[in-house]
Amino acid sequence: MDHSPHILIISYSLSGQTKNLLSALIAGLDSTGCHVHHERLQPVKPLRFPFGSVAKTVEMMLRTFMRQRLAIQPLTAQCDQEYDLVIIAGPTWSYQPSGPILAFLDRDGSRLLHHKAVIPLISCRGYWRMHLWGLKRLLKRYQAQPINAIIFSHPAKEPWRTLGVFFKLSGRYPEKMPLLKRHYHRYGHARKQLAKAEEFGRRIGAQLKAKQSLAHLDFHDPIALP
Ligand SMILES: Cc1cc2nc3c(=O)[nH]c(=O)nc-3n(C[C@H](O)[C@H](O)[C@H](O)COP(=O)(O)O)c2cc1C
């Protein structure tokens, strides 16, 4: 009989940052022999990245601040199997969980998360506390058990990080803009953060295999959260 831990990952990623972190995390989980089903949420009307203009970016920020849901396609049947752990992964949008994750929680939360151990994974430029707090509150509403959390923020310094993300979302190239390029070299997470995500995956896998509590793992790390 197969006693390997089974993990369900529910994710959304608009600009590829959560996706990159998850590829690394899953490589770490795989290396410990865990079985992973990765379900990528698909919006019914796919969003374009970048948004294309400053006006569209501001509009999106306002919509997301109001926690507007983004309707998603039905999930695959594999999500309804039994899992030892669910990881819910996605970006912070205006201090909140992203629209597809909110739509997932509304529609599928009570069915899939009831009494399940859940680790939220957040990719953000740097402002994640309200997101995590709100997400944990929603998880408790579905009687899920949020245990621990994994947060990765972009390593660029402020105020360049905020300006860089804003221009990137609106379709400009902050890495090439005269006033920004000296301070802002790259949008998103650094390579060493992906290595850290892989390490986190190995630690989660090892802990699950040893049937130890995931609450004791410490994911506060200066590489993940510079
Ligand atoms: C509409 C919108 C709003 C955002 N608001 C925040 C925010 O409030 N705090 C933050 O730290 N990052 C914010 N970001 C940046 C994203 O969280 C960050 O770029 C993340 O790495 C993107 O992940 P993804 O590529 O998986 O979508 C926002 C991005 C978008 C598109």
PDBQT file of the ligand as one rigid body, heavy atoms in Angstrom, charges set to zero:
ROOT
HETATM    1  C1  LIG A 301      -3.613  44.246  -9.538  1.00  0.00    +0.000 C 
HETATM    2  C2  LIG A 301      -2.369  44.001  -8.722  1.00  0.00    +0.000 A 
HETATM    3  C3  LIG A 301      -2.272  44.499  -7.437  1.00  0.00    +0.000 A 
HETATM    4  C4  LIG A 301      -1.132  44.246  -6.660  1.00  0.00    +0.000 A 
HETATM    5  N1  LIG A 301      -1.098  44.672  -5.363  1.00  0.00    +0.000 NA
HETATM    6  C5  LIG A 301      -0.077  44.307  -4.560  1.00  0.00    +0.000 A 
HETATM    7  C6  LIG A 301      -0.099  44.624  -3.161  1.00  0.00    +0.000 A 
HETATM    8  O1  LIG A 301      -1.053  45.174  -2.610  1.00  0.00    +0.000 OA
HETATM    9  N2  LIG A 301       0.977  44.256  -2.399  1.00  0.00    +0.000 N 
HETATM   10  C7  LIG A 301       2.063  43.618  -2.946  1.00  0.00    +0.000 A 
HETATM   11  O2  LIG A 301       3.020  43.336  -2.217  1.00  0.00    +0.000 OA
HETATM   12  N3  LIG A 301       2.105  43.307  -4.277  1.00  0.00    +0.000 NA
HETATM   13  C8  LIG A 301       1.056  43.624  -5.087  1.00  0.00    +0.000 A 
HETATM   14  N4  LIG A 301       1.073  43.295  -6.419  1.00  0.00    +0.000 N 
HETATM   15  C9  LIG A 301       2.272  42.642  -6.981  1.00  0.00    +0.000 C 
HETATM   16  C10 LIG A 301       2.139  41.115  -7.075  1.00  0.00    +0.000 C 
HETATM   17  O3  LIG A 301       1.673  40.564  -5.861  1.00  0.00    +0.000 OA
HETATM   18  C11 LIG A 301       3.516  40.507  -7.399  1.00  0.00    +0.000 C 
HETATM   19  O4  LIG A 301       4.005  41.089  -8.581  1.00  0.00    +0.000 OA
HETATM   20  C12 LIG A 301       3.483  38.999  -7.501  1.00  0.00    +0.000 C 
HETATM   21  O5  LIG A 301       4.810  38.523  -7.466  1.00  0.00    +0.000 OA
HETATM   22  C13 LIG A 301       2.828  38.533  -8.807  1.00  0.00    +0.000 C 
HETATM   23  O6  LIG A 301       2.669  37.132  -8.780  1.00  0.00    +0.000 OA
HETATM   24  P1  LIG A 301       2.159  36.327 -10.070  1.00  0.00    +0.000 P 
HETATM   25  O7  LIG A 301       3.150  36.585 -11.167  1.00  0.00    +0.000 OA
HETATM   26  O8  LIG A 301       2.146  34.904  -9.656  1.00  0.00    +0.000 OA
HETATM   27  O9  LIG A 301       0.805  36.835 -10.452  1.00  0.00    +0.000 OA
HETATM   28  C14 LIG A 301      -0.044  43.519  -7.210  1.00  0.00    +0.000 A 
HETATM   29  C15 LIG A 301      -0.146  43.027  -8.528  1.00  0.00    +0.000 A 
HETATM   30  C16 LIG A 301      -1.308  43.237  -9.265  1.00  0.00    +0.000 A 
HETATM   31  C17 LIG A 301      -1.409  42.648 -10.642  1.00  0.00    +0.000 C 
ENDROOT
TORSDOF 0
